[in-house]
Amino acid sequence: MRVFGWLFCASGSVFALVSAAQNPAAATPSSIKDPKALLAAVAPVYDFTNPALKPWHFKASYQTYDQDGRAGELGTYEYWWASPSVFRSTWTRGSRTESEWHTADGRRVETSSGDALHLFETEFPKELLAPLPDAKDDDPKATWLKRDTIALGKAKAPCVEIIGKRFVEQRGAPFPYTEALDNVKPPTYCFDPQQPILILKSLTDGVTESYGNFVGIQKRDLPRSLVEAVNGRRILAVTVNAIGGLDPADPALTPPADAKAGAASTVDVTEHWMNGQRIEGDNPIYPDEAKESRLSGTVMIEAQIGKDGRIHDLQVISSPGPLLTASALKAVGKWEYKPYLLNGEPVDVRTTINVKYALRP
């Protein structure tokens, strides 16, 4: 089961060739010094939930990579939208297929075959269409926004750092805090200097997402390419191949008779949420041998957590090396969580666990 809180909408068959980001009257991101104002200026470009948009459809191909950086199977993703309540998503990779429909009567139904897809596969549409910080990151009591820049050739790209209170206090510093902490940057969003489009997102767990080849759609900007990496190693590369209008009567929007209601046995839950539900288990030990060899980085693990709150399965998505992989799996495999409740009943959970190993300067 995939609960898309970010679900985007659009609607019709004619697409604007000039995007909002190409409006010469708008202030350029590099000229906006206030981080909150910078995020506000970029937000309309990613407003794919506006009911005024016309029905649309897009198709993308994606390449997965294993933890050693070797290319795996190719997959495809398609999205159809007819109204804020009628839309469909389909993922296909090898023998695996997952589809979900949202219908006019408020139902969510799905079909699937083969083994389950990885969580990072099923979540990348959000990163294409709703990649900006959540509204909760605008709470000044819990989050501080800091303006920064990164080098972009000869230019400087404006960035916004999302410095959470917990991120600061875990490092023994007062909140808010303006200096670097343990050489670890908080979640950072960087934008094109001249157009309000996100070009790079960097997270504290070593995950980066880079965007490019933008196309204007109904005064919004859609990246045609997305690359996700951990520790500098690719785990996913997405290419949007086709974008077009949609007939609201397209049969693709009608679920088959064997589609099941969306109360599936497994729920995808964010790592941030599950971190707060952990009740047992020690943190991994940084192996001395890894420290001596200056091995550091993040081990990304996809975890299946049962109704009992215990770890039932772990798959390594990316790792800097076998020493850190073994350390992470040994510790994480013993973690326990509060059972996740859906409609008052415990359900199985799928989530991502990122274990970071950082060398002290």
Buried (B, 14 or more C-beta within 10 A) or exposed (E): BBEBEBBBBBBBEEBEEEBBBBEEEBEBBBEBEEBEEBBEBBEBBBBBBBEEBBBBBBBBBBBBBEBEEEEBEEBBBBBBBBBBEBBBBBBBBEEBBBBBBBBEEEEBBBBBEEEBBBBBBBBBBBBBBBBBBEEEBBEEEEBBBBBBEBEBEEEBBBBBBBBBBEBBEEEEBEBEBEEEBEEEBBBBBBBBBBBBBBBBBBBBBBBBBBBEEBBBBBBBBBBBBBBBBBBEBBBBBBBBEEBEBBBEEEEBBEBEEEBEEBEBEBBBBEBEEBEEBBEEBEEBEBBEEBBEEEBBBBBBBBBBBBBEBBBEEBEBBBBBBEBBBBBBBEBBBEBBBEBBEBEEEBBBBBBBBBBBBBEEE
